[in-house]
Amino acid sequence: MNKTPKILIVDDEPFNVDYLEQELEDLNYETISAANGQDALEKIASESPDLVLLDIMMPIMDGLTVLQKVKADPAVRDIPIIVISANNDLKSVVKGIQLGAEDYLPKPFEPALLKARIQSSLEKKHLHDLQGLYLKSLEHELDIARDIQKEFLPARLPEVPGWEIASYFKAAREVAGDFYDAFLLADGTLAFLVADVCGKGIGAALYMTLFRSLIHAASISDQFTPGQEQQSFTPAERLQHAISLTNNYVAETHEESNMFATVFIGILNPKNGKLSYINCGNEPALIAGREGGVHTMLTRSGPAIGAIAQAKFTVKETSLADGDLLVAFTDGIPDTQNINGEFFGNDRLRELLAGNSTPAMLLKEMEADLNRFVGEAEQFDDITLLAIKRKA
């Protein structure tokens, strides 16, 4: 059953109030009234009318002041207001429209015009309310999506004796295309990665879950083909398998989607610091020494995954010495822009690495530096960074 619209009549002339009440009741509207602006504000707050008919010229507080206060209050500013004014007071009507009035009614009232403008305003409010409900339902669905997506990120990072690990992740929207992962393999080595799925929003988020799940599952598998006995694989073999499987599945099964992801993935031997890695079109990971300053860049060794079926990926190797700090990150960091359109770039990140901080301290300094740089600008892209340091 539809609710009867409630209309607040604000006028200090009893004759006008009586006339409008009679006309509106004949049109099956519920009416309430206020004799001045202050009373009107109280009724708007307490009664939540569907529409306000607001006289401009009133004692205590005039209609334009009421209009200004209502439109400044987020709780009631969406209530449509029709200002009432004499025919010869066009200046006040224009001011009312500028302040946010929905429409206006001239005195003396013309019944047909009164009916038409009230119906039009109420219809607009009804559509606005429906839109609000729809947006709230979308927000609720996005909240659910965000909570589900969080489950695809590590609940906690592995604890590895002799090593420190920290991560930073900040989505640009409710859901993200970036992701990271870090987990111990059965042989005690540490697998880790950062990745960035192309695009933004829900589409990128859906593919993020696909890429992450495929890479993680393939990385921990010790049985690459059916019927094969479980055995121990080298880091290079494991990386090749995980990346090639994911790449070919997405490129062949979801060819028409044109979705791909840049990935930096590595397997670290905590005992000797040996690192095997593949950089699939991602930003080069950086290694800074204990004396400060970047001394190694782990550049690209293959294309983005999901773009080209049967693409070739090269496993590279390096080592982390005592005190070395490795950071792998997505392009959301260097591509961050401030209000002047300037990019954060890689140099600022390199400067932070020169301090030879712990991973946790580095990420705290980076976040503060990014926030200072961005200022009032809107975050455009997801930001992800994983830092791993070998204790000296």
Buried (B, 14 or more C-beta within 10 A) or exposed (E): EEEEBBBBBBBBBEEBBEBBBEBBEEBEBBBBBBBBBBBBBEBBEEEEBBBBBBBBBBEEBBBBBBBBBBBEEEEBEEBBBBBBBBEEBEEBBEBBBEBBBBBBBBBEBEEEEBBEBBEBBBEBBEEEEEEEEEEEEEEEEBEEBBEEBEEBBBEEBBEBEEBBBBBBBBBBBBBBBBBBBBBBBEEEBBBBBBBBBBBBBBBBBBBBBBBBEBBBEBBBBBEBEEEEEEEEBEBBEBBBBBBBBBBBBBBEEBEEBEBBBBBBBBBBBBEEBBBBBBBBBBBBBBBBBEEBEBEBEBEBBBBBBBBBEEBEBEBBEBBBEEBBBBBBBBBBBBBBBBEEEEBBEBEBBBBBBEBBBBBBBBBBBBBEBBEEBBEEBEBBBBBBBBBBBBEE
